[in-house]
Amino acid sequence: MKIKATLVTIGDELLIGQIVDTNSAFIAQQLNKIGIEPEEILSVQDKMNHIIEAFERGVSKSDVIIVTGGLGPTKDDKTKAALCQFLNCELVREEKIIENIVRLFTERGYTRELNHLNQDQALIPKKSTFIQNRYGTAPCLWTNIEDKIIINLPGVPFEMKGLMRDEIIPRLQKQFDTEVIVHRDILVSGIPESDLAILVDEWENNLPDFIHLAYLPNRTSIDLRFSASGTDEIFLNNEIQKQINQFKSIAGKFLISEYSGKVQQVLGDILKQKGLTISTAESCTGGNIATLITSVSGSSAYYFGTVVSYATSVKTSVLGVNQHDIDEFTVVSEQVAEQMAKGVRKQLNTKLSVSTTGVAGPNKGEDGKEVGQVWISVTDGERTLNKNYFYPYLDREDFIKIVSNNALNQVITFVKNNY
């Protein structure tokens, strides 16, 4: 039985780009784990008619409608009023919600009495039931409409996540008998997306009907996502592995990892498997590569540290870059990148190292190099891989992200080819 979901986020701040909607991504991931398929994500303004239209659209299309935002105590929180109008019912007071608010205030050291706005949070639509929110003052609302469910969650991410994990997912699992959905990503690099599609065209056309393949490219690699649905999880995983084995016989030289995820996780797995250690020397990426690597739990087993040599003087005094080479080739050059990598490897005594030097913009480099120029170097002391990239169309933030991911992918390629 396939269960469909519509996700709705409410808030003007989402539509003007003031904040990014991370709630929908988290909810979609949680639903997918239990076989509920999100088919639409809507973001609407804090306006009654827009919220009601979202309820109507969701109920007309999906089995489950999950709404975040608009449950707070201020005037721009209109979700409960809109839900009442949609359900054609009035608000009623639930004293247990007041008890929860008092408990939270006491735990947080608030000694004042509840004001009328706090009191109003105990009002819920008569046709809804509430789920106590241990993390905040706004309750979660659960509304059954014939065979459909509307779930209203607070928009505060940590409150929403707690309620999803503790309450919503277990209740949905009891409510619905869903199919199993299995995902498996593999990481491919060194081939353009279109060339890869042509290379594996015949194999892809012969995939079983219950397996779907998605291409998820970025500027440095391609994630191939296998998605399979059915009733037997073990069978689905085995079938996906069979297809990956066939893929390897066709395009194995481009396969970086059979268990892809974030590139820093893939790199960490490879380094642990090979018993390798790594250090970083960063200029234009400003420590972002170090941040990515250390975001993985257990990375201290293989990552020793970084030198953020943003100033030229640090490149020469700490990393041992030759000033003559800087003068001759400029600071954004193959020669400097390689010396940075070799310098940090020696300083931190690691098997591998990677370096970046470039111009993130928006202004030209101090040596006149164009915005978007970057050199990346990976070395183990004996072998070195140097690559030049040019990203003149990226803003500063995107440039740093792309170069950082590119550097990690370059390390993966280096290890795959040499170890």
Secondary structure as GFF3:
##gff-version 3
##sequence-region A 1 419
A	DSSP	beta_strand	3	10	.	.	.	ID=ss1
A	DSSP	alpha_helix	12	15	.	.	.	ID=ss2
A	DSSP	alpha_helix	23	33	.	.	.	ID=ss3
A	DSSP	beta_strand	36	44	.	.	.	ID=ss4
A	DSSP	alpha_helix	48	61	.	.	.	ID=ss5
A	DSSP	beta_strand	64	68	.	.	.	ID=ss6
A	DSSP	alpha_helix	79	87	.	.	.	ID=ss7
A	DSSP	beta_strand	91	93	.	.	.	ID=ss8
A	DSSP	alpha_helix	95	107	.	.	.	ID=ss9
A	DSSP	alpha_helix	116	120	.	.	.	ID=ss10
A	DSSP	beta_strand	123	125	.	.	.	ID=ss11
A	DSSP	beta_strand	129	131	.	.	.	ID=ss12
A	DSSP	beta_strand	140	145	.	.	.	ID=ss13
A	DSSP	beta_strand	148	153	.	.	.	ID=ss14
A	DSSP	alpha_helix	157	163	.	.	.	ID=ss15
A	DSSP	pi_helix	164	168	.	.	.	ID=ss16
A	DSSP	alpha_helix	169	175	.	.	.	ID=ss17
A	DSSP	beta_strand	180	188	.	.	.	ID=ss18
A	DSSP	alpha_helix	193	199	.	.	.	ID=ss19
A	DSSP	alpha_helix	201	205	.	.	.	ID=ss20
A	DSSP	beta_strand	211	217	.	.	.	ID=ss21
A	DSSP	beta_strand	222	230	.	.	.	ID=ss22
A	DSSP	alpha_helix	233	251	.	.	.	ID=ss23
A	DSSP	three_ten_helix	252	254	.	.	.	ID=ss24
A	DSSP	beta_strand	255	257	.	.	.	ID=ss25
A	DSSP	alpha_helix	263	274	.	.	.	ID=ss26
A	DSSP	beta_strand	278	282	.	.	.	ID=ss27
A	DSSP	alpha_helix	288	294	.	.	.	ID=ss28
A	DSSP	three_ten_helix	299	301	.	.	.	ID=ss29
A	DSSP	beta_strand	303	308	.	.	.	ID=ss30
A	DSSP	alpha_helix	312	317	.	.	.	ID=ss31
A	DSSP	alpha_helix	323	329	.	.	.	ID=ss32
A	DSSP	alpha_helix	334	348	.	.	.	ID=ss33
A	DSSP	beta_strand	352	358	.	.	.	ID=ss34
A	DSSP	beta_strand	373	379	.	.	.	ID=ss35
A	DSSP	beta_strand	384	390	.	.	.	ID=ss36
A	DSSP	alpha_helix	396	418	.	.	.	ID=ss37
###
